[in-house]
Amino acid sequence: MENFIRTEKLIGKNNIEKLNKSNVIVFGVGGVGGYVSEGLIRAGVGNITLVDFDVVSESNINRQIIALYSTIGKSKVELMKQRMLDINPNAQITAIEQKIDLNNINDFDFSKYDYIVDAIDMVTSKIAIIQKAKEYNVPIISCMGTGNKLDTTKLQIADISKTHTCPLAKVMRKELRDRGITGVKVLFSTEEPAKVNLSTSGKAVPSSIVFVPAVAGLMIASFVVDELLD
């Protein structure tokens, strides 16, 4: 197969083999997580677990890589799995259709993964994943907010303690600090969130455009690959 021949020219055969043997789990396969998964499989990571409970909705089409009119109502993890196997049929892809919370986080054996990606929106789920990663001493990167943002150049990766501006990062800093958890890598944006109109229900629905979650996902994938190759 020649699907990684150009990557091999760039990083070498040994590193291609190392990526092929690596085992990564991605929590959340939405706007960010879908592009994380895309980046990992195209880079040559050979073992990837996808975790998400959701199905594609029409409102996902503006930004999610597996969202099409033909995929509305279908499982995100199953769609992403089939897409990834179409990119690399030799990869081992596991799709788990499940919503992560404190009640089921122990269902996952974190010790078998080389890297963990948290691309979930819910704070309680993010904290549960980070706590478990720290318990097993498995490296993790967590994505902060990409909604209500336009400027991809304001995205960066840093320790959670160095974050600012991002409302989600502010909440996560406090929650992790209260639990004595340090040394967590995150992707966040230094851009001030756009002010959005309330929906008809009176709730603030985050705005979005494809560029920011897509770039965020590919930045995370690049970071994970660099870490796997040390």
Beta strands, then each sheet from edge to edge (+ up, - down):
strand 1: 23-27
strand 2: 47-51
strand 3: 92-96
strand 4: 115-118
strand 5: 140-143
strand 6: 155-159
strand 7: 185-189
sheet 1: 3+ 2+ 1+ 4+ 5+ 7+ 6-
end
